[in-house]
Amino acid sequence: MTQTNGTASSSAAAVASLRKSYLHGISDTPLLFDTVGDRLRLAATVVPDREYAIFKKSGIRKTYRQLLYDCEKLAAGLLHLGLTRGDRIGMWSPNIYEWLVCQFGTAMAGMIMVNINPMYQSEELKFALQKVGIKALIAPPSFKRSNYYASICTVMPELTTKPEGRGDISSKNFPNFRHLILVDTEDPTPRRGAWVYSEVVNMASKEDFMNLHQISRSVQPDDPVNIQYTSGTTGQPKGATLTHHNVVNNAYFVGKRAGYGERRSVICVPNPLYHCFGCVMGTLCACIHFQTCVFPAPSFEPLAALQAIHEEKCTAVYGTPTMFIDMLNHPQYNQYNYSSITSGIVAGSPCPIALCRRLVTELGMQGLQVCYGTTETSPVSFMSKCSDPPEQRIKTVGHIMDHLEAAVVSADGTILPLNEKGEVLVRGYSVMRGYWDADEQTCAEITPDRWYHTGDLGVAHEDGSLSIVGRKKDMIVRGGENIYPTEIEQYLFRHPHIKNVQIVGVPDERFGEVVCAWITLKEGSPKVTEDDIRDFCKSKIAHFKVPRYVMFKKETDFPMTLSGKVRKYRIRELATVELGLQNVESHFNAV
């Protein structure tokens, strides 16, 4: 990649000297060299009795001192079970208090927490467990219509042969797996092959706590702390491996730019914790800046979010565009007081300008900020500044974060002039260590000189801001959920009557994009309906991956390149027109 030489002595000078699409987050604030556990211990020392986490549905309210105590008990309990530094601990759960305890507790013990989407079905869970060699899994027995324990037994039938309330599993399909721990807050019934969470946090001996404190002191900022699954070109999720250094600094600088270090903030976090948005920008950011997080419900409920803002007098609100649309359009929206709100962050997928304006005028988010990033960059690479004019704040994704570099490059890797469209590359402290046990995929995304290919198309402007204008990759972003078409295509090819299938995203006013399937049936197949295809997917893949639209096509309807490759972008265009979605107001049509 071709680079410009030299740096300016100040951010203003750097912006004034911009000629090419190379952006550098010059900063007078040094990077932190702390672990996640270091920051929790610091918060529990400085503001021990300040409320850190409020879970509205369960009524749980915890101070920093109480959280630290609970995290140490879990960490010591895991050590008592024989788990040790470097082991991968899966967390498969909606937003519950135990999620936070697992996040910080595993970090203190030098273990690596693996975030598992609570909407995963059994086949997706199986892959998640096997890919990174998860040794223990923490989960509630069930949530809403999802029976987690039954799904685990489906892929790990050995559980059903074990005594109730006892773990220590040996499974032929999961050679690394040893312990299932079921959170028993709502359902204390012991199950076969599973430890009860309330017992695990109380089983540690004095020696276990001494061992924990010794391990905690030896954990290094460059150690991995978190694996987050992200969609990839292979059609299967990849495990982005993030270090303490990655996430601590990203959380710190997001909070610094949001002004959390300057004022008392109560942050409403309706986002799922298994996403970076929730567990880095939310929980970790609040901890580092000694602030309070409010979790309205275990999963997103617009009414619960509105009630939480009103009752807890939240000063900042997080959300994806879809979440905010649902909140603003809720029939009971006008019944609550939002005067406490001064700021908020919208991220997860591109946000329509009209929606940003509504957040400012209707919710009072005068300090609204837009963020852009990827899981692989821990996640935030660009973020609006509070000093930016309001209109500018909502028309771009802001400025490069402190200490990071970004470039907009052509297909051959050359840095482009300003205002020209190209792929966005990012380099710096936030770039992941790599994909777990996937060196080839890591090398395909990160260059030898550590530039990460985001796969997104952007335009850099004279003032140093960036606009995201499209995606080089074919990934679909549905309401903040990243969906890779190949994963759904590979599943649908199991259908006995499908000959060919292509998955694309089409515009949707609420979600931004939804899944559309173009399908060719085999000759002589019986009649297959749209509902047949959806029914084939339901309970097998996550609901947000199930096609909203199913279009049956002839083989000749698939647009191809001269080399015989399917032109997905053309399928998107054709499907959008055929479905009458070209005038739908969404970020997709704005690209």
Secondary structure, DSSP 8 states (H G I E B T S, - for coil): -B------SSHHHHHHT--BSEEE---SS------HHHHHHHHHHHSTTSEEEEETTTTEEEEHHHHHHHHHHHHHHHHHTT--TT-EEEEE-SS-HHHHHHHHHHHHTT-EEEEE-TT--HHHHHHHHHHTT--EEEE-S-BTTB-HHHHHHHH-GGGGGS-BT------SS-TT--EEEE--SS-----BT-EEHHHHTT---HHHHHHHHHHHHH--TTSEEEEEEE--TTSS-EEEEEEHHHHHHHHHHHHHHHTTTTS--EEE--S-TTSHHHIIIIIIHHHHTT-EEEE--SS--HHHHHHHHHHHT-SEEEE-HHHHHHHHT-TTGGGS--TT--EEEE-SS---HHHHHHHHHHS--TEEEEEEE-GGGSSEEEE--TTS-HHHHHHS--EE-TT-EEEEE-TTSBB-BTT--EEEEEESTTS-SEETT-HHHHHHHB-TT--EEEEEEEEE-TTSBEEEEEESS--EEETTEEE-HHHHHHHHTTSTTEEEEEEEEEEETTTEEEEEEEEEE-TT-----HHHHHHHHTTTS-GGGS-SEEEE--GGGS-B-TTS-B-HHHHHHHHHHHTT-TT--SHHHH-
